[in-house]
Amino acid sequence: MIYGRLSMQGEMQDKCGVVGIHSVDDSKDVSSLIYYCLYALQHRGQESAGMATFSPDKGLNYYCGMGLVTDVFKDYEINNLQGNMAIGHVRYSTTGESKLENSQPFVTDFDDGFIAMAHNGDIVNSDELRRELIREGYEFKSGTDSEVICYMLRKEHYSNGKSIIESIEAVSKKLVGSYALTILVNGDLYGVRDSAGMKPLAIAKRGDDFIIASETVAFDVINAKFIRDVKPGEVIYFENNEIQSYMLELADTTSLAHCMFEYVYFARPDSTIDEVNVYQTRLNIGKQLYEQFPIDADVIIPVPDSSIPAAIGYSRASGITYGEGLIKNRYVGRTFIMPTQEERELAVRLKLNPIKEAIKGKKIVLIDDSIVRGTTSKSLIDFVKEAEPAEIHFLVGCPPVVAPCFYGVAMASKKELIAANYSIEEIRQQLDIDTLGYISLESLVKAIGMPKEDLCLGCLNECYPTELPDDIEAETYYKP
């Protein structure tokens, strides 16, 4: 575990979902609210969790650990994290290994205070920025780009004497990539979203408390009222019990590039992101799949849980019965965000078990949200076949993933992406099924309901929303 305490004088006494809470009541303790928000965001990362809290009399307290939120924060640990201001983080690794040193929030101190930061996203030019900081004498404890941002903020604010807003703007001008940030600086809470809006971030209010979080489900669990999304390129902070806003003035303002994977897979279906309801989008995906692939079948079966709405949508559009054919063990983590291929393969049988009575002798339409590497799909199809269906028609709610993501979704290198190396027919033959159908890009865009130009579709068409460094390689970019 990482434990620590910083006073306002900077004295250290001990030692890729985000959330932040601001309370005007100095005597209030918001750590339990952060805990429940992180619990609601657990699907966004299962490798580590962390929290940093601040109160005027106790300064900054922070705690990070490996594992699920419930494992990291025991009662005695929560009791040590008192404060009326706080940020929290749950992580899965994209850049940086899965180890304690890479857990967040990151904290750095200076003579008159501290900066604590939680980051969702990936900075594609972080290696260049890291080398620059190392030349200036900064020492890194982790391998992540999040620590790079934290030190850059410290440099601009402390060494260059800029205000926090000026520092955030100066740093943002140097960052290429995606970021949604919650930042504590000397007891003030800030939220920042990149100018393309790649990663989600929203604001809510609970009584007199303001909450910032990656998804609206974090607000629901603590009965907070959603106010609005943080705008792309916006910094929000709080004064006089009101939201204050500053729009970053960036020289190379990127057009919008909301991550399509949030709607297809990553976000919880009960979230609303940038005014688009995730559940409705997935229902629409199912409807679009039926329009593309009107299959004569006996039952529609989802790969639980993220594909359930799409299967319901297909069932409603087709009139074919929706049925449970796969039972999920909900005590096993999501295979897509497990960091190694071996873990993903082992997790398939731990995670799902077919109901033979629901499948045997039937023509089934099996609906999944996406195929990335293809390994888990092969394992899935193999044990579905053990239940002896008459036909298997496998439909996918995401177009073929043909390129890696450099903005915070760990989906491997191009040589590991099955659709980048084989045609749809070749994949169908490898799976040995009757039908393999991917939703088209146009149908996916229609299901989301956003203009195509407002979505990041880089992993589907290799049209990335930012420039990529010449030396960046997906094979080394993601370090398991």
N, C-alpha and C positions, 0 to 999 in steps of 0.2 A: 504494500500500500504506500501511497505518497500522502504524507500528512504535513501540515505546516501552519504557521501563523505569522502574519506580518502586522506590526503596528503601523500607525500612520507615519511614524518616523522611519519606517523601512527596516526596522530591526527584525531579523529572522530568529524566532524563538525555538522552533522545532522545524523541524520540518515535518449519426452524423446527421444526430438531431441535437438542436440547441434550444435552450429556454433561458429566460431572464425575468426577474420580478423586481419591481420598484414599489416600495411602500413609503408613504410620507410619515408613518408612525415609527419613530426611532426605537420604540420599545417592542415592536412586533417582530416575531420570528417567522420567516417565510420558508425555512428549509424543508418543512414537511410538504409545502405546496410544490416546491421544486421537485421533491421526490416523486410525488404523484404525477406531475407533468412528465418527468423522465420515464416513469413507468408506462404512461400512455404512448410515449415515443420509442419504446423498447424495440419495435420492429425496425427502426432505422439503424440500429447497431447493437450488437450483443457481445462485443469483445471487452469493452471497458465502459466505466461510467465515472463521472466526477462532478463535484460541486464546489463552488467558491461563494462564500457569504461575507457580508460586511455589516458592521454596526459601529456607530461612532465611539462607543466605549471599549469595544473589543477588537477593532480593526478588522483585518481580513483573515478569514479562516478558509482552508480548502482541503479537500480530500478526494483522492482518486483511487480506483482499484480495478482489477481485472474481473470480468464476468458480468452477470446480469445485475440490474439495479437492485433487486432484492438481496443479492449476494454481497454487493459492495457496501450498501448502507444498512448496517445493523442499527438497532435502537441507540446503542451507546455512541455510535459514530454520528448519527443525526443530532443527538443532544450536544455534540461538540461544534455543530455548524449553525450557530445562532447569528441572526442578522436580519435587518429589514430590507437589504438589497442582496440579490443572489443571482448567479448564473449556473447553468448545468449543461451537461453534455453526455450523450451516449455515442459510442464509436464503433465502426468497423474500419479495417485498414484499407486505404487506397494507396497513399504514399506513406511510407514508414511501416515497420514491422508491427506485428501484433504482440506488443510487450508493454509493460507498465510505464516505461519512460515516455511512451507516445500517447498516453492517456491525457485527457483534458478535463477541466480548463488548464491552460498554461498560465503561469504567474511569473512576472518579473518585477523586481523592486528597483527603486531609485531613491535619491536622497530625501525627497519630499513626498513619497507615496509609492504606488504600485499600479500595475496593469494586470488584470486577469481577463483571459479571452477564451471563448469557445467558438469553434469554427466548423461549419459544414460546407464542404466543397473541396476543390483542388486548384492549386495555382500552377499553371503549366510552366512558368518561367521561374519556379522556386529555386532550382539549382543555381541559376545565375545570381539570384538575389542572395542566396545563402553564401555563395563564394565572396560576394562583395562585403557582407557583414563579417565574415571570418577574417578578411583582410583588415577590417577595422577593429579587430580584437574581440569580437563576440564569440563566445563558446556555446556550443549547442549540446543539449542534453538528449535530444530526440532526433529522429530522422524524418520528421514531418514538416510540411510547409506551414502548418499552423504556428509553429514556434517562430518561423521566419517572419510572419506577419506581426506577431507579438513584439519581437525585437525591433522591427521597423517602426512600429508605433512608439516604442520607448525612445528610439533614436530621434524621431521627429519632435516628440513632445519634450523630452528631457534635454537632449544634447543640442537640438536646434531651436529650442525655446518657443515652439509653436503651441497654440491652443489645441485642445483635443480635436475639435472639428477640423482645424487646419491640418493637424497631423493625419487624421483619417483620410482627408482629401489628398494629401501628398502621397500617402502610401497607396491609395487606390489608383492613382495615376501610374504607378509602377507595376501593379498587379495585372497579370493576364490569366484569366481563368474564372472560376466560380467561387463565390463566397457569400454565405449568410453568417453574420457574426453577432454574438452578444458579448459586450465588453463592459467590465467594471473598471473605472479609473477613479481612485480616491473617493469611492462611495457614490459615484454617479454611474448610471446605467445607460448604455448606448446600444442600439441595434443598427446594423449596416447590411445592405443588400447590394450585390454587384449590379452594374448598369444594364446587364442583359436579363436580369431576373432569373438566372438559371436555377438557383436554389430557392425554395419557398421560405417565407418569413412573414408572420402576421402579428397583429396587436389585439389585445383584449383588455377588458377591465373587470375587476372583481371588487365591488365596494369602491374604496379609494385607491386600490392597488392596480398597477398596470402590469401586464404580462406580455412578453414577446416569446414566440415559439415557432418551430419549424412547421407545425401542422395545427389545425384548429382542434383536433382531438385532445390536445393538451389543455385547451381551454374548457372543453366539455367536462373533463373529469373533475375539475375544481369549481365547476359552475361559474365560470367567467364568461362575460358577454363579448363575443367577437365584435371588433370595431371595424378593422379593415386590414388589407394586406399592406406590408411595407412596400413602397414603390421601388421598382428597379432604380438603382443609383441614389437611394435615399438613406440618410442618416436620421434616426429618430432618437430623442432623449426626452427627459421629463423635467419640467420646472413649473412651480406654482400649481401642482396637481393637474397639469395639462401636458398633452403631447406636443413636443416641439419638433419641427421638421427642417432638415437642410438637404437640398438637392446638390449632389456632388457635381462640380464643374470639371468634367473630364474632357481632355483634348480629343481623344478618339472614342467618342461615345458609341458603344456597340448597340446594334438593333436588338430588339427583344429576342430571347432564345430560351423560353421556358422548357425545362427538361420533359420530354414526352414520357419518359419512363416513370415519372411521378404518377401519372394517370394510369399507365398500363400495369404497373407492378408495385412501385416502391412505397407510395403513400397508403395509409389505411383508407378503406373505402368510405368510412364515415367522415373523412376530411373534405374540406372545400379549399381549393388552392387557386388563387388568382381568379376568383369568382366562378370557378368551374367545379362542380361537385364530382368527386372521384367515383362514387357509386353509380351515378347516372351515366358517366362516361363509359364505365365498364358494361352497363346494360346496353348502351349504344354499340359497343364493340361486338357484343353477342348478336345484336340485330344485324349489324353490317356483315358479320360472318355468315349469317343465314342467307343474306342477299347474294353473297358471293358463292356460297356452297350450300345450296338447298338439298340436303341429303335425306334420303328415305331411311329412317332409322327407328329403332324401338325406344331408345332412351338417350337423354342428354346427361352426360356425367362430367362434372368439373374436377379438375385437379385442385383440391382445397389448399388454402382458403381464398387466395387472391383471384382465382378464376371463377368463383361461385357467381358473382353478378353477371359475368359474360355468359355463363351457361344458362342462367335464368333468362337473360335477354334472348338467347338463341331459342330457348324453349318457348317463350311467349310468341316470338315471331313465327316459329314453325308449327306450333301446336303439338309438338312432340313432348312426351312426358319428361319432366326433370326428375332425376333420381340420384341418390347417393350411392356411388359404387366404390368409392375410396374413403376410408376412414383415416383421419389424421391424428397422429399422436402429437398433441399440442405442447408437449414438454420437450420437444426437439426443435432446435433453432431452424430458421429458414436457410435452406441449402445454398441459395444464391449468394448470400452474404457470408457464408463460412469461408475462411481464408485459403484453404488448401483443397485441391481436387480430391484427394483421398477422403477427406472429411465429407465432401459433398456426395461422393459415391456411397459411402457407408450410411449417410443420413437418409437416403431414399427409402430403404426398407425399414429403417427405424421410424420414419416419418409417416409413411402411408401403408395401408393394408387394404387389399381389395375385398369386397363383399361378393363372394362367388355367386350367391343366390340372385344378386342384382345384375350380374353380368353374363352368366353361363347361357349360351345359346342365343344371345341377343345381338342385334346390330346396334353398336354403340357409337355415339359421337362423343369423343373425349376432348374436352376443351382445356387448354393451358394458356397462361398469360404470355409466355415467351419461350423460345429455345435459344440458348446462348452457346454453350459448348457442345451440347447434344448428349453428353454422357448420362446425365440424370434422366433425360427423355428415353434413352435406350433402356436403362434399368427399369423405368416406369412401365414402358410398353411390355417388357419381358415378363414382369410379374402380373400385369393385367392379362396377358395371354394365358397365364397359369389358371385363370378363372374361366377359360374356354368360351370367349365370346364368339359369335358367328362372324362378325365383321368388326373391324376397328377403323373408325374415321377420326383422324387426329387433326383438330383445328387449333390454330394459334392466334392469339389476340394481339400480336405484335408482328410487324413485317420482319423479314429476315435480317438478323443482326450481322452486318458484314464488316464492321470496323470497330476498333476499341473506343471507349469513352475516356477522355482526358480530364473530365470535369467532376469526378467524384463518384462514379458508379463503376465498381471494379468488375469489369466483364471480360478480362483477359486480353491477350494479344491476338492479332489477326490470324496467326497461324493456328490458334486454338478455337476460333469461331467456326462452327461447322458450316454455316451458310456462306462464309467467305471462301470456302474451299470445295464445296459440293453444290450441285444444283438441287432444286427442290425434289426432283424426281430421284436423284441419287440418294438423298436423305431418306425419302420414302422407302426406297429399296433397302437401305441399311436398317431401317426400323421394321421392315417387313410388315407393312400395314396396307389396308385397302385404299385409304386416302390420306394425303397430307396437304393441308391447306393453310396458308398464311394470309392474314388480313392484308389488303393492299395498303400502301402508304396513303393514298387518297382517301380510302375508307377510314383509316385510323384518324386522319386529320378531321374528317367529317364527324367522327364519333366524339372527339375531344371538343369540337365546336370553336376552335381558335383558328385564326388565319395561319396558313402554313408558314408564312414568314415570321411568325411570332414564336415558333417552336424550335428547339434544338433537336435536330434529326441526324446529327453527325454519325451516330453509330449505324444508321440505316442507309445513308447516302454519301457519307464521307464529306459532306459540306459542313465543316466546323465553323462555329460562330466567331472564333478568334484565330489569330495566327498561332501556329505552333512552332516552338524552337526547332531549328534544323536537326539538332542532335537528340531530340526526344524519341524514345523507342518504347512502345508499349510492353515489349518483352522485359524491359528492366524498370519501367515506370512503376508498375505495381509490384511491390515486394511482399510476398506472403509471410 
